Amino acid sequence: MIRLRQVGFEYPNRTAALSDVNLDIEPGRLTAIIGPNGSGKSTLARLLLGLLIPSTGTVEVEGLDTSTADPAVLRRLVGLAWQNPDNQLVCGVVEDDVAFGPENLGLPAHEVDDRVDFVLEILNLSDLRFRSIQTLTLAQKQVVAVAGVMALRPRYLVLDEVTSRLDPAAAQDLLASVGRWARQYDAGVVMVTHRLTEILPADAVCRLEPTQAGGGRVAAFAKPDEVLREARHDPDSGLESPLFDIVLTLEDLGVDLPPNVATPEEVVEALCH
């Protein structure tokens, strides 16, 4: 488990990013992190990996305090895929980039090959195996970057808005593949997102909100439908969905809709009932 207790973080310019965050992230579960810009979502993602050390409070990964633990050990437990794939891709060919992490763990060649084969297949990247990274679209680069982290088989996989450069269909395909991988290895997945549809499969949703004093705090930590019930009436929730406006208009007209409708099809189905 990853435990955050009274975590605060302040950047060197004294800009507060997080304030008094208490959170438990369990392996084998999907935890979504949402919130408006400035609420500390990306800062939280980096704290989980130990790339940032809390200014106050503690972050523990499987009992290891990130402020004192060996960074190499933390990297084996927590993997982070960035929002910008160009910051993460290091090799010229897709296969080599996915293999880079496992090779640096000192794994035998056959195990490296097995890991590469598995993630390329599960992410539908096999046809791109020998392609030059430079010839890929930005969306394809993003999926390859996620593949490289998955090949490390971390206990926890942190996705920092990795679907922001993908169209909705490609984003759903990527997250479905990540879900299959996570179930295979009983891994925890932490997903920072602003898309309403992406939080619905989550086991729990953490909603961050900025405070007047500076720094984001946990405004809610609950099941998706409970968070959605509050968020769809909150213009500062950090979720983007034109359906919110439609649903709220229908509710103003006296139409009673379920709290977790997130697609046009679900709205139509609810109206038909």
C-alpha positions in Angstrom: 0.0 0.0 0.0 1.0 3.6 -0.6 0.2 5.8 2.4 0.2 9.6 2.5 -0.1 11.2 5.9 -0.5 14.9 6.4 1.5 15.5 3.2 2.2 19.1 2.2 4.5 20.2 -0.6 6.0 23.6 -1.3 8.2 24.4 -4.3 11.5 26.3 -3.9 9.8 29.6 -4.9 7.5 29.0 -1.9 4.5 28.1 -4.1 2.4 25.6 -2.2 1.2 22.7 -4.2 -0.4 20.3 -1.7 -1.7 20.8 1.9 -2.5 18.1 4.5 -3.2 15.3 2.1 -4.1 11.9 3.7 -4.6 9.1 1.2 -4.3 5.3 0.9 -3.6 3.7 -2.5 -4.0 -0.1 -2.6 -2.5 -2.6 -5.0 -4.9 -4.3 -7.3 -7.2 -1.2 -7.4 -7.7 1.7 -9.8 -7.5 5.1 -8.2 -8.4 8.1 -10.2 -7.1 11.6 -9.3 -9.1 14.6 -10.5 -9.1 18.3 -9.8 -8.8 21.7 -11.6 -5.4 23.1 -12.7 -3.4 24.2 -9.7 -4.8 21.6 -7.4 -1.6 19.6 -7.2 -2.4 16.5 -9.3 1.0 16.2 -11.0 2.8 17.1 -7.8 1.0 14.2 -6.1 2.0 11.8 -8.9 5.7 12.7 -8.4 5.5 12.3 -4.7 4.2 8.7 -5.1 7.4 7.9 -7.0 9.8 9.7 -4.7 10.8 12.2 -7.4 9.6 14.8 -5.0 9.9 14.6 -1.2 7.1 16.1 0.9 7.8 19.3 2.7 5.6 18.1 5.6 4.2 14.7 6.4 5.2 11.3 5.0 4.8 9.2 1.9 5.3 5.5 2.4 5.4 2.9 -0.4 5.1 -0.7 0.9 6.4 0.5 4.2 9.3 2.5 2.8 9.5 6.2 3.6 10.3 8.0 0.3 12.4 10.5 2.0 15.0 7.9 3.1 14.4 4.9 0.8 16.8 3.9 -1.9 15.4 5.6 -5.1 16.3 2.5 -7.1 14.1 0.4 -4.9 11.2 2.9 -5.2 11.5 2.9 -9.0 10.9 -0.9 -9.0 7.8 -0.4 -6.9 6.3 2.6 -8.6 6.4 3.4 -12.3 5.3 6.8 -13.8 4.2 7.5 -17.3 4.4 11.2 -18.1 1.9 13.4 -20.0 4.6 14.3 -22.6 6.0 11.1 -24.1 9.0 12.9 -25.6 10.3 13.4 -22.0 10.3 9.6 -21.6 11.3 7.9 -24.8 15.1 7.3 -24.9 15.7 4.9 -27.9 15.3 5.1 -31.6 13.2 2.0 -32.2 10.0 1.0 -30.4 11.2 -2.5 -29.4 14.4 -1.0 -27.9 12.6 1.7 -26.0 10.2 -0.8 -24.4 13.2 -3.1 -23.5 15.3 -0.2 -22.1 13.9 -0.4 -18.5 13.9 -4.1 -18.0 17.5 -4.3 -19.4 18.6 -1.7 -16.9 17.1 -3.9 -14.1 19.7 -6.5 -15.1 17.1 -9.1 -16.1 18.1 -12.1 -18.3 17.6 -11.5 -22.0 14.9 -14.1 -22.3 12.9 -12.4 -19.6 13.4 -9.0 -21.2 12.1 -10.4 -24.5 9.0 -12.0 -22.7 8.1 -8.7 -21.1 8.5 -6.8 -24.3 6.4 -9.3 -26.2 3.7 -9.2 -23.6 3.2 -5.4 -23.4 3.5 -4.9 -27.1 0.7 -7.5 -27.6 -1.6 -6.2 -24.9 -1.2 -2.6 -26.1 -1.7 -3.6 -29.8 1.8 -2.3 -30.6 3.2 -5.5 -32.2 2.9 -4.0 -35.7 5.1 -1.0 -34.6 7.8 -3.2 -33.0 10.5 -2.3 -35.4 9.4 1.3 -36.3 11.5 4.3 -35.7 10.2 6.4 -32.8 10.6 9.5 -35.0 8.0 8.1 -37.5 5.3 7.7 -34.9 2.4 10.0 -34.3 2.3 11.7 -30.9 -0.6 9.4 -29.8 1.5 6.3 -30.8 4.5 7.7 -28.9 2.3 8.1 -25.8 1.3 4.4 -25.9 4.9 3.3 -26.4 5.9 5.4 -23.4 3.3 3.7 -21.3 4.5 0.3 -22.6 8.0 1.1 -21.4 6.8 1.6 -17.9 4.5 -1.5 -17.9 7.5 -3.6 -19.0 9.1 -2.8 -15.7 6.1 -4.5 -13.9 5.9 -2.1 -11.1 3.7 -2.7 -8.1 2.0 0.6 -8.8 1.6 2.3 -12.2 1.0 6.0 -12.2 -0.5 7.6 -15.3 -0.2 11.4 -15.4 -2.8 12.5 -17.9 -1.4 10.1 -20.5 -4.7 10.1 -22.5 -4.7 13.9 -23.0 -3.1 13.5 -26.5 -5.4 10.6 -27.5 -8.9 10.7 -29.0 -11.6 9.2 -26.7 -11.6 5.8 -28.5 -7.8 5.4 -28.4 -7.9 6.5 -24.7 -10.4 3.9 -23.8 -8.4 1.2 -25.7 -5.3 2.2 -23.8 -7.0 2.2 -20.4 -8.7 -1.2 -21.1 -5.3 -2.6 -22.0 -3.7 -1.2 -18.8 -6.6 -2.7 -16.8 -5.9 -6.2 -18.3 -2.2 -5.8 -17.5 -3.0 -4.6 -13.9 -5.2 -7.6 -13.3 -2.6 -10.0 -14.6 -0.1 -8.7 -12.0 -2.4 -7.5 -9.3 -0.9 -4.0 -9.7 -2.3 -0.8 -8.5 -3.0 1.9 -11.0 -3.2 5.6 -10.2 -4.7 7.7 -13.0 -4.5 11.5 -13.1 -7.2 12.6 -15.6 -9.7 15.3 -16.4 -12.0 13.1 -18.5 -15.3 12.2 -17.0 -15.6 8.8 -18.7 -12.2 7.7 -17.5 -13.1 7.8 -13.8 -16.1 5.5 -14.1 -14.2 2.2 -14.0 -12.2 3.4 -11.0 -12.5 1.7 -7.6 -12.0 5.1 -5.9 -11.7 8.7 -7.0 -9.7 11.3 -5.2 -10.8 14.8 -6.0 -8.3 17.6 -5.2 -9.3 21.2 -4.8 -7.1 24.3 -4.3 -7.2 26.0 -0.9 -7.3 29.8 -0.3 -4.0 29.4 1.6 -2.4 27.7 -1.4 -1.9 24.1 -2.2 -4.4 21.4 -3.1 -6.3 19.4 -0.5 -8.4 16.2 -0.7 -12.0 17.4 -1.2 -13.4 13.9 -1.7 -12.2 10.3 -1.7 -15.0 7.9 -2.6 -16.6 5.7 -5.3 -17.0 7.4 -8.7 -20.8 7.8 -8.5 -20.5 9.6 -5.2 -17.8 12.0 -6.5 -19.7 12.6 -9.7 -22.8 13.5 -7.7 -20.9 16.4 -6.2 -18.6 17.2 -9.1 -21.3 17.7 -11.7 -22.7 20.6 -9.7 -19.2 22.1 -9.2 -17.7 24.1 -12.1 -14.3 23.8 -10.5 -14.2 20.0 -10.3 -11.6 19.7 -13.0 -13.7 17.3 -15.0 -14.4 18.2 -18.7 -17.7 17.0 -20.1 -20.3 18.9 -22.1 -22.8 16.4 -20.8 -22.7 18.1 -17.4 -24.4 21.1 -18.9 -27.0 18.9 -20.6 -27.7 16.9 -17.4 -27.9 20.0 -15.2 -30.4 21.5 -17.7 -32.5 18.4 -17.7 -32.5 18.4 -13.9 -33.5 22.0 -13.8 -36.5 20.9 -16.0 -37.4 18.3 -13.3 -35.9 15.3 -15.0 -34.4 12.9 -12.4 -31.2 11.3 -13.8 -28.8 8.8 -12.2 -25.8 10.6 -10.7 -23.2 8.8 -12.8 -24.4 9.1 -16.3 -21.4 9.9 -18.4 -22.2 9.3 -22.1 -24.9 10.4 -24.5 -26.1 6.8 -24.7 -26.5 6.6 -20.9 -28.5 9.8 -20.9 -30.8 8.5 -23.6 -31.2 5.2 -21.8 -32.0 7.0 -18.5 -34.6 9.3 -20.3 -36.2 6.2 -21.9 -36.7 4.7 -18.5 
